[in-house]
Structures are given as structure tokens and as C-alpha cells.
């Protein structure tokens, strides 16, 4: 028994010793980012990093995923640990020696997620004698809008060890203070809904707008109206975010009024009833503004990722486990983040806990998805230790 009492200390010490190698691995992945569902170089790097650990490794069929099963010294239940692997189509601005130069960027920290899970795999293999059960290591492409988690579920990741996981865990880095673990029972992320608005007017000469039906100022009016709609139609304690992130119009010629404008963006909510209301009301708002100016408009909403909902019992136990190793650095947050995650598809089928780990390199760090985003990869020891401890504790 005394051997297990000191398990958190032994895991943390082992993780600290791994940090230099994990940092090297993370920076290698960072310098070679890949997009979407097909990440052949990243997949090869993961398989190479897992070599020698006595794992049952399966590669994805329809995507470049890696599923590895680690069997403990004793039989028992199964837990799942997940890391996403894909980057974003962003040109990196951060001035670091391992900067990406291929037009893509790990601006959401997925390179740390991969390295952290590799570290957890090494820790669990090292402490296999303390493990009663199996651990599924889920290395997932396509989190950034491609639903890679759902595809891996379809390909059998939840059954890879022969029994469904009793719990699943993921740690996501962000620009919170370094080394702080943030989570909560219940809803922990927003749902993500794609918004598309098409405006149809009548083109003409830029010097004679009265002869045209210019869709550009109407598009601007709609963008502002959406912000008023969220601020004035919803309770401030029921968070709603609508962000128009792309506007497409015109031919590049400055004296031609375009015929149409396309707007796309994202809608974030945490309450399904709120989303249902937006799906009913928002198209009427957009169409009404367009009609008032003699234009036609359509608005379509397509829900992508539902909210990640942390299981109450699993998350309370996870927080207790993490506090045993990291003390007051484990914080229960009062509300969900408005970010979205396809770990939600796992949380719909398995009791889950998702945790945010602060990795800001200093004050004023740029947010995730910024070309200036940067992460302090010295947190990789904490990340690896936390994942390993969550797996071990779930299988005790």
C-alpha cells in the first residue's frame, strides 16, 4: 500500500525527467504541421515515438490516426487518453527557432497534446506493474472542424482494448497562467454551429450606386445587427457568441459594385434550447434586413460539434487526483469556455473529463488560433504526469 501512496510523487518525478525529450519531440512536430484528417508525417512521428513500449498499435483507415493499447500487469477495466494532432491554416508570426515555414501552424497547441500523451504512454509503460486494466491512447487528426473524433469512433477506437472505457480524459493547453489546471463538472465547452449568409443584390458601376442594389453595406448592417441580437435578446448569464469571420464579395475591381456577398462564421452556445431559438430567429432577422433594402438573403446554420459535458463523478475524482499531485494549481472554473471541441463525441458515449492546462509563456500571451500564439512547453512534464495519474487512478 505504501508503494501506491507515493505513486503521484514517483510519476511527477519520472515526468520531470522526460521533459527535455518531450520538448524536443514537440518542437519537431511544431516545425512540420499538417492539416485536416491526413497527417502522414505526424503519424510516422507518433509511431516512432511509441516504439519499444510494448503497445498494440493500429493505424486509421480513413484518416491518419494512431490507436495504441497499453495492457497493465493485472486485468481490469479500460480508460482512454486522447490527443489531437492537426494544425491550422495560419502563417506563423512567432519568432522561435522551430517556427513553421509551410503556411500551417500549431496555433492551438496540438503539438503539445501529442508530446504530452507520448510522455504519459512512457510513464504508464514504466509503471505498468501499478496498472490494473488497459489504456487506449488515442492520437486523433482532424479536430479543427473535420470531426476526426467521430471518425475514429466509427473505426472502433472505443473498443480497441476489448471493453468500453469507464472514463476518458483529454488535456488542452491554452494561454492561462503556466501550470494551472482548469476544469469543472458539467458543460465545459460550447457547441459550435457553422453560419452561412448569402446576400443577392444587383451589380453596377461604383459611381452610380442608385442604379444597383449594393449588397456590401447591407452585409455590414447584418454583421452589426447580429452583435445587437446576441447582446439584447439573450440573458447575459446564457452566453451566446456569434462571430462573422469571412466576407467574400466583388471582383477586385474598385469601381464595380458586386452582385452578391457571402458571409460565414461561427455560433457558440452552451444551452441546446438557446441554439434552437437562434436557428429559428436568426434567419428571420437576416432576411428582414435584406428585404428592407430590396435584397434577397438566406441564412443557414449547421451544427458541427456539440458541447463537451464532463461527467460529474469522474470529474470530481479527477480533480481530487490532480490536487494530490499539483495541489492548489487545480482550479474549478465557474463557467464553460466558449471554445468547441470534438472530444464532445467521446463525451456522448463515455464518462469524460476535459481539462485546460495553462501554458502561457508570460503576461499578455496571444490566444489560441492567433498567428502570434506561443506556448511554454516546459508544462509537458505536468501534462504527461496528469494524464498518467488520471489513467492509473481510474484503474485502481
C-alpha positions in Angstrom: 0.0 0.0 0.0 2.8 2.5 0.9 4.1 2.0 -2.6 0.9 3.3 -4.1 0.5 6.1 -1.6 3.7 7.7 -3.1 2.6 7.0 -6.7 1.8 10.7 -7.6 5.3 11.7 -6.4 7.0 9.0 -8.4 5.0 9.8 -11.5 5.8 13.5 -11.3 9.5 12.9 -10.7 9.6 10.5 -13.7 7.7 13.0 -15.9 10.2 15.8 -14.9 13.0 13.6 -16.2 11.2 13.2 -19.5 10.7 16.9 -20.2 13.8 17.5 -22.4 12.9 14.7 -24.7 9.2 15.8 -24.8 10.2 19.3 -25.6 12.4 18.1 -28.5 9.5 16.0 -29.8 7.0 18.8 -29.5 9.3 21.2 -31.4 9.8 18.7 -34.2 6.1 18.3 -34.6 5.6 22.1 -34.4 8.1 22.7 -37.2 6.2 20.3 -39.5 2.5 21.0 -39.0 -0.2 19.2 -41.1 -3.8 20.0 -41.7 -7.1 18.1 -41.6 -7.5 14.3 -41.5 -4.4 13.2 -43.3 -1.2 13.8 -41.3 1.2 11.2 -42.6 4.4 12.8 -41.2 2.8 13.3 -37.8 1.5 9.8 -37.8 5.0 8.4 -38.5 6.5 10.6 -35.7 3.9 9.3 -33.2 4.5 5.6 -34.1 8.3 6.2 -34.0 8.0 7.8 -30.5 5.9 4.9 -29.2 8.3 2.2 -30.4 9.7 -0.1 -27.8 6.8 0.4 -25.3 5.1 -3.0 -25.9 1.8 -1.5 -27.2 -0.9 -2.8 -29.6 -0.8 -0.1 -32.3 -3.5 0.3 -35.0 -3.4 2.9 -37.8 -6.6 4.5 -39.1 -8.1 3.5 -42.4 -9.9 6.7 -43.5 -7.6 9.1 -41.5 -4.0 9.3 -40.3 -4.9 8.3 -36.7 -2.9 6.2 -34.3 -4.6 4.0 -31.6 -2.3 2.3 -29.1 -3.4 0.0 -26.3 -1.3 -0.5 -23.3 -2.1 -3.5 -21.2 -1.5 -3.4 -17.4 0.2 -6.0 -15.3 -3.2 -7.1 -14.0 -6.6 -7.4 -15.7 -9.2 -4.7 -15.2 -11.3 -2.0 -16.9 -10.3 0.3 -19.7 -9.6 4.1 -19.8 -8.9 6.3 -22.8 -6.5 9.2 -23.1 -6.8 11.5 -26.1 -4.6 13.9 -28.0 -5.5 15.8 -31.2 -2.7 16.2 -33.8 -3.8 18.6 -36.6 -2.7 22.2 -37.1 -4.4 25.3 -38.5 -4.0 27.1 -41.9 -2.3 30.1 -40.3 1.1 31.6 -41.2 3.1 31.6 -38.0 4.3 35.0 -36.8 6.0 33.8 -33.6 9.8 34.3 -33.8 11.0 30.9 -32.5 13.8 28.7 -33.8 11.4 25.9 -34.5 8.9 28.1 -36.4 6.8 26.5 -39.1 7.5 27.7 -42.6 4.9 25.8 -44.6 1.9 28.1 -44.2 0.3 26.0 -41.5 0.8 26.4 -37.7 0.2 24.6 -34.4 -1.6 27.7 -33.1 -3.9 25.6 -30.8 -1.2 23.6 -29.0 -2.0 20.2 -30.5 1.8 19.7 -30.8 1.9 19.8 -27.0 -1.0 17.5 -26.8 0.8 14.8 -28.8 4.0 15.2 -26.9 2.2 15.1 -23.6 0.4 11.9 -24.5 3.6 10.3 -25.7 5.0 11.2 -22.2 2.0 9.7 -20.5 2.5 6.5 -22.5 6.1 6.3 -21.4 5.1 6.8 -17.8 2.4 4.2 -17.9 4.7 1.7 -19.5 7.3 2.4 -16.8 4.7 1.9 -14.1 2.9 -1.0 -15.8 3.0 -3.0 -12.5 0.7 -0.4 -10.9 -1.8 -0.7 -13.7 -4.8 -3.0 -13.4 -6.5 -2.8 -16.7 -5.9 -1.2 -20.2 -5.3 2.3 -21.5 -6.3 3.3 -25.0 -4.0 6.1 -26.3 -6.0 8.0 -29.0 -3.9 10.2 -31.4 -6.5 12.0 -33.4 -6.3 14.0 -36.6 -9.0 16.5 -37.8 -10.1 18.2 -34.6 -10.2 21.6 -36.3 -13.5 21.3 -38.0 -13.2 17.8 -39.5 -14.8 15.7 -36.8 -11.8 13.3 -36.5 -13.0 12.0 -33.2 -16.3 10.8 -34.7 -14.4 9.1 -37.5 -12.2 7.3 -35.0 -15.2 6.2 -33.1 -16.7 4.8 -36.3 -13.4 2.9 -36.8 -13.6 1.4 -33.3 -11.3 3.4 -31.1 -13.7 2.9 -28.1 -13.5 -0.8 -28.4 -9.8 -1.1 -29.2 -8.9 -2.7 -25.8 -11.8 -5.2 -25.9 -14.0 -3.3 -23.5 -15.5 0.2 -23.5 -13.6 2.8 -21.4 -15.0 3.5 -18.0 -13.6 7.0 -18.4 -11.9 9.2 -21.0 -9.6 12.1 -20.4 -8.1 15.0 -22.5 -5.9 17.9 -21.6 -6.0 21.0 -23.8 -3.3 23.7 -23.4 -4.2 27.4 -23.5 -3.0 30.9 -22.7 -4.0 30.7 -19.0 -1.1 31.1 -16.4 1.5 28.4 -16.8 0.9 25.2 -14.9 -2.7 25.9 -13.8 -5.2 23.1 -14.4 -8.8 24.4 -15.0 -11.9 22.2 -15.3 -15.4 21.8 -14.0 -18.1 19.1 -13.8 -20.9 19.5 -16.3 -20.8 21.5 -19.6 -17.2 22.6 -20.1 -17.2 23.8 -23.8 -19.7 25.4 -26.1 -21.3 23.8 -29.1 -20.1 25.0 -32.5 -22.5 25.9 -35.3 -21.4 27.0 -38.7 -23.2 30.1 -40.1 -23.5 31.0 -43.7 -25.4 34.0 -45.1 -25.9 34.7 -48.8 -27.0 38.2 -49.9 -28.2 38.7 -53.5 -28.4 42.2 -54.9 -27.7 43.8 -58.3 -24.3 44.8 -59.6 -23.5 48.1 -61.2 -21.0 50.9 -61.5 -19.3 52.2 -58.4 -20.1 55.8 -59.3 -23.8 55.1 -59.7 -24.9 53.1 -56.7 -28.5 54.2 -57.1 -28.8 52.1 -60.2 -27.7 49.0 -58.4 -28.7 47.1 -55.3 -25.4 47.2 -53.4 -25.2 44.2 -51.0 -22.0 45.4 -49.3 -23.5 48.0 -46.9 -26.3 45.6 -46.1 -23.8 42.9 -45.2 -22.2 45.4 -42.9 -25.6 46.2 -41.3 -26.2 42.5 -40.8 -22.9 41.9 -39.1 -23.7 44.7 -36.6 -27.3 43.5 -36.2 -26.0 40.1 -35.2 -24.0 41.6 -32.3 -27.0 43.6 -31.1 -29.1 40.5 -31.4 -26.8 38.5 -29.1 -26.5 41.4 -26.6 -30.2 42.4 -26.4 -32.1 39.1 -27.0 -30.3 36.8 -24.6 -29.8 36.7 -20.8 -26.2 37.8 -20.1 -25.9 34.6 -18.0 -26.8 32.5 -21.0 -23.7 33.0 -23.2 -24.0 33.3 -26.9 -21.2 34.2 -29.3 -21.8 35.0 -33.0 -18.6 35.8 -34.9 -18.6 36.6 -38.7 -15.1 35.5 -39.7 -15.3 35.6 -43.5 -16.8 38.1 -46.0 -16.5 37.3 -49.7 -17.6 39.7 -52.4 -16.5 41.6 -55.5 -14.0 41.0 -58.3 -11.1 43.1 -57.0 -12.0 46.0 -59.3 -12.7 49.1 -57.2 -15.4 50.7 -59.5 -17.6 47.6 -59.7 -20.5 47.1 -57.3 -20.8 43.3 -56.7 -24.0 41.3 -57.2 -23.6 39.3 -54.0 -21.9 38.9 -50.7 -21.2 35.7 -48.8 -20.7 35.8 -45.0 -19.6 32.8 -42.9 -18.8 32.5 -39.3 -19.5 30.6 -36.1 -22.2 30.5 -33.5 -21.3 29.3 -29.9 -23.9 28.3 -27.3 -23.9 26.2 -24.2 -27.7 25.6 -23.9 -29.4 23.5 -26.6 -32.6 25.4 -26.2 -30.7 28.7 -26.9 -29.4 27.2 -30.1 -32.8 26.1 -31.2 -34.1 29.6 -30.7 -31.2 31.0 -32.7 -31.9 28.6 -35.5 -35.5 29.9 -35.7 -34.9 33.6 -35.2 -31.6 34.4 -36.9 -32.7 33.6 -40.5 -35.8 35.9 -40.0 -33.5 38.7 -38.8 -31.2 38.4 -41.8 -34.0 38.1 -44.3 -35.8 41.0 -42.8 -32.9 43.4 -43.0 -32.2 42.4 -46.6 -35.9 42.8 -47.6 -35.9 46.3 -46.1 -33.3 47.3 -48.7 -34.8 45.3 -51.6 -32.3 42.4 -51.5 -32.8 38.7 -51.1 -30.9 36.8 -48.3 -30.7 33.3 -46.9 -29.1 32.2 -43.6 -28.2 28.6 -42.9 -26.9 27.1 -39.6 -25.2 23.7 -39.5 -24.3 22.4 -36.0 -20.8 20.9 -36.0 -19.6 20.0 -32.5 -21.9 19.6 -29.5 -20.7 20.7 -26.1 -18.2 18.6 -24.1 -20.0 17.6 -20.9 -17.8 16.5 -18.1 -19.2 13.6 -16.1 -19.9 14.7 -12.5 -18.4 11.7 -10.7 -15.4 11.2 -13.0 -14.5 14.9 -12.9 -14.8 15.2 -9.1 -12.5 12.2 -8.8 -10.1 13.6 -11.5 -9.8 16.9 -9.6 -9.0 15.0 -6.4 -6.4 13.0 -8.2 -4.8 16.1 -9.7 -4.9 18.0 -6.5 -3.0 15.1 -4.9 -0.1 15.8 -7.3 -0.4 19.5 -8.0 -2.2 21.0 -5.0 -3.8 24.5 -5.4 -2.8 24.6 -9.1 -6.0 22.7 -9.8 -8.9 25.2 -10.1 -12.6 24.6 -10.6 -13.9 27.2 -13.1 -17.4 28.7 -12.7 -18.5 28.6 -16.3 -17.8 26.8 -19.6 -15.3 28.1 -22.2 -16.9 29.3 -25.5 -14.4 27.2 -27.4 -15.7 24.0 -29.0 -14.1 20.5 -29.2 -14.9 17.3 -31.0 -13.9 15.4 -27.8 -17.7 16.0 -27.3 -18.4 13.0 -29.4 -16.4 10.9 -26.9 -18.3 12.6 -24.0 -21.6 11.5 -25.6 -20.6 7.8 -25.2 -18.1 7.6 -22.3 -17.9 9.4 -18.9 -15.3 12.1 -19.6 -13.2 14.8 -18.1 -11.6 17.5 -20.2 -9.0 19.8 -18.5 -7.4 23.1 -19.6 -3.7 23.4 -18.8 -2.3 26.9 -18.7 0.8 27.2 -20.9 1.2 31.0 -21.4 4.9 31.9 -21.8 4.3 35.2 -20.0 1.8 38.0 -19.4 -0.2 39.1 -22.4 0.3 35.9 -24.3 -1.6 35.7 -27.6 -4.7 33.5 -27.6 -5.0 30.1 -29.3 -5.6 30.4 -33.1 -3.6 33.6 -33.3 -0.5 33.7 -35.6 1.4 35.0 -32.6 0.3 32.1 -30.3 3.1 30.6 -28.3 3.2 28.0 -25.6 5.6 27.3 -22.8 6.5 23.6 -23.5 8.0 23.2 -20.0 4.4 22.3 -19.0 4.8 19.0 -20.8 6.0 17.2 -17.7 2.9 18.3 -15.8 0.7 17.3 -18.8 2.2 13.8 -19.1 2.1 13.2 -15.4 -1.5 14.4 -15.1 -2.7 12.1 -17.9 -0.8 9.1 -16.5 -2.2 9.7 -13.0 -5.8 10.0 -14.3 -5.4 6.7 -16.0 -3.8 5.0 -13.1 -6.4 6.3 -10.6 -9.3 5.3 -12.8 -8.0 1.7 -12.9 -7.3 1.3 -9.2 
